[in-house]
């Protein structure tokens, strides 16, 4: 009897030990495996790489959060509206900086075609000269008008934006090699430094010249440091013997360049119109309303971009099998983000934006675009990976033409509300066009 009791006790202890071992070692693996089978998604890959993207995104969010507070409380709406207007002039020429070429280079580098790195840099140098000339002309225009503050600010943009763009190509190499840790640390360091110096300038010397000189000057120095640090990390022989890109890639990049011209102008015309129709104060309200949604959209793009190198290796049939599941997941995620944002943002705006209470309702409306934006990013990636040029042209031109037209008409008639309505209509029609073209491409 004593032996039986002892055996029972040992069996119980053994079962408890096995249960503890299972919970400590196997339970989470089983849960993860079940979730991966249900979502048809590699969560281990996502966590391994996305944690660094989350860190970088968190730093960007905090940086934008604190700078937006500084802009809203340390300077007048007129000065802030003027700052956003000048930024929009520079951004309207961003198609000459050919930023889209980064994604093409990542795609080629992921296929071990290392020549794409310096090919991208050479293209940026060539087109960047036109960007410089364009902003130089804009600066000269305001100089002749006697607006020396605008002229000086645009001159600073002309002198610094091209070097920032060229030197920033280091992240293409890091992302293609899936070195998300280094990419995140470099980018976060840049953001922290720029944020601290910008807040100091806004508090002690709120002047357009100083603002642009600080933010862009720091960006040039930081990007130069990280560029040469990244280059030294890889063997120079690797590039001297690198595999050049193929003619198909160059041909595809030309198509993206043409579309980027129209997209860049359209994406900045809203700020330009509001400044000219309603003045810098109204533009400042709109800029505050757009600040957090724009940041969240950037975070969504950065996180989804983690899978871009992996999508390159998938065939059309593999993408087709998971298409509707991915589309539903993306839409649901966008809807959840919108719901949380709408619930939380009134408290945030009441606390940090006392001068911009009118922006609360507008930012809640804009946040609903996450429902359409998130699946739109997935379409953009799979169209680009599969190089479905016809689909890229059709969906982009439909969306941009509608948005450009409605921005002008509704922006003039209804101001900020008209701009928001135009934004939603174009996004919704674009998503329908993407679904139609995908079904057409895949039969």
N, C-alpha and C positions, 0 to 999 in steps of 0.2 A: 504493500500500500504506500509505504514511504517512497519507494522507487517510482511508483506510478505518479505520485504527486510531484516528485522532482522532475520526471520527464515532461509532465504537463506544463510545469513552470518553465522548463527549458524551451519547450515548443512555443509557448507564448512569447518568451523573450526573443526567440528566433524570428517569429512572425512580425513582432514589433520592429526588430532590426531590419528585416527585409522591406517592410512598409516605409521605414524612414529612408532607407537607401533608395527606394523607388521614387519617393517624393523629392529627395535631394538631387537625384541624378537623371532619372528617366522620365518623370512626370512632365516636366517642361518640354523635353524633347518630343514626347508623344503629342502634347498640345500643339507645339509648333508644327510638327509633321501633319497633324490633322488640319490645322489652319492653312498650311501650304497646299494640301490637296484640295481643300474647299475653294481657296482663292486662286488656285493654279498659279502661285507666285512664290518665288524663293525669298522667304522672310529672312533667312540667315544672310543671304547676299545683301538684302535691303538694309538690315541692321548694321552689318559690317561696314558698309559704305555710307549709309545715310546718316549715321550718328555724327559724322564730321560735317555733313551738309547741314544737319540740324544745328550744330554748334555755330557754324558760319551764319546760318539764317538767324539764329538767336542774337548774335552780335549785330547783324544788320538791322534787325528789328529794334533792338535797344538803341543803336546809333541813330536810326531814323526817328525813334520815339523822342529821344532827348533833343535832337536838333529841331524837330518840329515844335517842341515846347519852347525852345529858344527863339525860333522864328516868330512864333505866335505871341510871345510875351516881351521880347527884348526890342523888336523893331515894329514899325507901323505897318498896317495892311498895304499902304501905298508902296513902301519900299519892298515888302515881300512880293507883292504883285509884279513889281518891276523886275525883281530878281527872277521870278518864274517865267516872265515874258522873254527875258534875254536868254535864259536856258532853253526856251522853246525855239528861239531863232537858231541857236546852235544845234539843237536836236533835229530840227527840220532838215539840216544838211548831213545828218548822220549816215545817210545812205552812201555818202562819199567815204565814210570810214569803214564800210563793208564789214560790219561786225558779224554778219551772218556767216562769213567765211570761216569763223571759228568752228562752227558745227560741222562744216564740210571737212575741215582739217582734222577734227576729232575722229570723224568717220574713217578717213584715210589712214590716220595714225593707228587706229584700232586694228587695221588690216596690215600693220607693220610696214606701211609706206611712209617712212620717216621724212622723205623729201617734202611732205605736205607742210611741215612746220615752217621751213624757210620760204616755201612757196607762198604761204599765207602772209608772212611778214613782207615779202616783196610786193604783193598785191596791195597791202595796207599802205606801204610807202608811196606807191604810184598814185593811188586814188586820194591819199591823204593830202597831197599837194593841192589838189582841187578844192578840198575842204578848207584848207588854209586860205586860198585865194578868195573863196566864197565869203568867209567871215571877215576877211580883210576889206572886201568891198562893202559889206554891211557896216563895218566899223567906220569906213570912210564916209558913208552916207550920213550917219548920225553926227560925225565930226563936222561935216558941212552944214548940218542943221543947227549946230551950236550945242548939241547935247553931248558934252564931253564925258559925262559919267557913263552913258551907254556906249559911246565910242571906245573908251578905255576898257570897259568890261569885255566887249566883243574882241578887242585886240588881244586881251589875255587869253580868251577862249581859243582864238586862232593860233596863238603861239604854243599852247599847252595840250590841247585836246588830241592832236595827232600823235605826239610822243606818248601820251597816256595810252592811247589805243594800240600803238605798235608794241610798246614794252609790256603791255598787259597780255600779250599773246603767250606768255609763259604758262598761263593756266590751261591752254589747249594741250600742251605737252603733258602736264600733270593729270588732267582729266582722262586723256586717251590711255595713259598708263595706269589709270585707276588709282592714282596717288591722291585720294581725296583728303587724306590727313594733311599733307603738305599744302594742298590747294586751299583748304579751309583755314589753316593757321596763317598763311601769307595774307589771304584776303581779310581775315579778321583783324590782323595787326594793322593793315592799311586803314580799315574802317575806324578802328579805335583812335588812331592818331589823327585822322581827318576830323572826326567828331569832336574831340577835345579842343583842337585848335579852332574849329569853326565856332563852337560855343563861346570860346574866349573872344574871338573877333566880334561876334554879334553883341556881346555884353560890353566890351570896352571900346570898340571902334566900328559901329554899325554903318558901313559904307560899302557901296557896290564893288568898288575897286578892291578893297581889302578882302571882301568875302570871296571873290573869284580868285584872287591871287593866293589866298590861303588854301582853299580847297584843291585847286588845280596844281599849285606848286608842290604841295605835299604828295599828291597823287603821282606826279612825275618822278619825284625822288624815290618814293616807295616802290613803284613799279620797276624802276631801273635797278634797284637793289635786288628785288626778287627775280627779275628776269635773268640777271647775270648769275645769281645763285643757282637758279634752275639749270641754266646752260652748263655750269660747271659740274652739276650733278651727273650729267650724262657725258659719255666719251665723245670728244670732238670727231674721232674717226667714224663714229656712227653716222654723222651727217655728211662727211666727205664721201662716204660710200653708200649714201642713202638711196632708197628706191624712189625714183620720181613718180609723180602722180600720172595717171593715164589721161588720155584726151577726153574720155567720157566725163571725168570729174571736172575738167576745165569747162566743158560744154555745159554741164549741169550748173556750175557756179555762175555762169553768165545768165542763165534763166533766173536764178535766185537774186542776182543783182538787179535785173530789170524790175522784178516784183518789189524789191526792197525800196526802190525809189518812191514808188507810189505809196507804199506802206508807211514809210518814214514821214512823208509830208502829211498824210492823213492823220497819223497818230499825234501830230503836234498842232494841227490846225485849230483844234478846239481852244487851246490856250491863246493862240494868236487872235482868233475871232473874239473871244471874250474880252481881251485887253482892248481891242479897237472898238468893239460895240459898246461895252459897259464899263471899261476902265480897270485900273489895277486892283481896286478894292474888291470888285466882284471876282476877278481872277484869283485873288488871295483866298477867298471863301471856297472857290472851286478846288484850288490846290490843296487846301486843308482837307476837304472832303475826299479827295482822291489819294491822299498820302498813304493811309493805312491799306486801302484796297490794292493800290499799286505794289506795295511792299509784300503783301500776302500773295499776290499773283507771281511776284518774283520768286518767293519761297517755293510755291507750287512748281514753277518751272525748274528751279534748281534741283528739287527732290526728284521730279520725274526724269530729269536729265541723267540721273544716275544710271538708268536703264538704257540710255541711248547706245553706249558701246555694246551692250548685250543684244539690243535689237538688231544691230548691224549683222549679227551672225545668224539671225532667224530668216527662214524663207517665207514666201508669201502664204503658203498653205498653213504654216505654223501660226502666223499672225491671224489668219482667217479663222482658225479654230477657236481662238480665245477672244475674238473681236467683241462680240456682244457682251461677254462677261466683263471685259475691260471697260467697255463704254458705260455699263451700268455701275461698275465700281467707281469710275471717275465722276460720274454724275452724282452719285450718292455722297461721295467725299466732298464735292463742291457744295452740295446742299447742306451738309452738316456744318461746314465751315461758315456758310452764310448765316445759318440759324444761330450759332454761337456768337458770331460777330454782331448781329442785329441786337441780341440780348445784352451784350456787354458794353458796346461802344457808347451808349448814352452816358453812362457813368464816367467813362474815360473823358469824353468831350466836356462834360460839366466841370471836371476837375482841372484839366490842363489847357482847355481852349476857351476861357471865359469870353474872349472877344469874338469868337466864331461860333456862337450857338446855332446860327442858321445852317451851319455845315452838317449838323448831326443828322437831320432828315436826309440830306443828299447822300451822305456816306452810307447810310443804311440801304438806300436804293441801289447805289453802285455795288454794294457787297453782294447783291443777288446775282451779279454777273459771274460769280464763282461757279454757279451751277452750269453755266455754259462754257466758261473758260477752261475748266479742268478737263473735260472730254476733248475740247478743242486742242489742247496741248498734245494729247495722245494722237489725234489725227495728224497734227503737224509732224510729229516724229515718224510715224509709220509711212506717211507720204514721202518724206525726205529719205528715209532709209531705203525704201523700195524705188526711189527716184521716179515716182509717178508724176511726171512733169505736167501732163494734161490736167490731172486732178489738182495739182498745186496752183496752176494758172487759173482754172475755173473758179475754185473756191475763194482764192485770194482776191481776184478781180471783182467777183460778185460782192463780197463783203466790203472791200475798200471803196468801190464805187458808190454803194448804198450809203456807207458811213460818211464819205466825203460830201455827198450831195445833201444828206440830212443834217449834217453838222452846219452847213452854210444856211440852209432854209430854217431849220428849227432853232438853231443857235441865235439867229437874228430875231426870230419871232418870240421865242420863249426863254432865251438866256440859258442858265445852267440846266433847268429842267429839260429844255429842248435838246441840249447836248446829251444828257443822260438817256433820253428816249431814243435818240439816234444810235447811241452806243448799243443799247439792248436789241433794237431791231436788226442792226447789222450782224451782231453776234448770233442771234437766233437763226437768221437766214443762212449765215455761214455754216452753222452746224448742220442744218438740213441739207445744204449743198455737199458737205463732207460725207454725210451718210449716203446720199445718192451716188456720188462719184465712187465711193468705196465699193458699193454693191455693183456698180457698173464695171469697175476694174477687176473684181473678183468673180464676176459672173453670178 
